[in-house]
Amino acid sequence: MICTVTFVRCWSSGRGRSRIASSRTAITSWARGDNVTKTGARYDNDYCLVFRLESGKIKEVREYCDSILTEQALGRFPEPRRRAAG
């Protein structure tokens, strides 16, 4: 499948730089955070968000980032819940 992607916008705000690209079925956003946690630690993660579109509406959102950096800045992720059999 060939997908045509249109570069929509590129802008810079503060230390971060973001980009957005779109097609008929998806919008992808790349961004860099410029954050400080409640404890004063820096948390400057890189993100990629993919919005999948269907009939002009957002059907699915996926966020990709450095999960190790997230845990270092914000603490360990909770253990996943295990589903009961059946």
Steps between C-alpha positions, in 0.01 A plus 500: 500500500636842405406785732537863401614713792475876501735702719270740681698712741827533683542738789726566793391606846755545774750214506273254320440441133188338360387368163166385368432290190164381371335276246137405442517225762752623757658799669844464654648750744860505619575715804752554779386578852642782711386400848593503868347246740349591838832400658693737272650233271524572126275288281568581135371200312461459124155397379339361189121500495312321225130578453323250275196647325185332380212687336660830602511408871783385725469123529824423686785687669843351568773679693863399477769635733808396696340294777829461689535879519136520614561252784820679604318833524157391626554163671433138410196409297237299689503126435245397237184338636462136421170388359326203655473193278168444329 
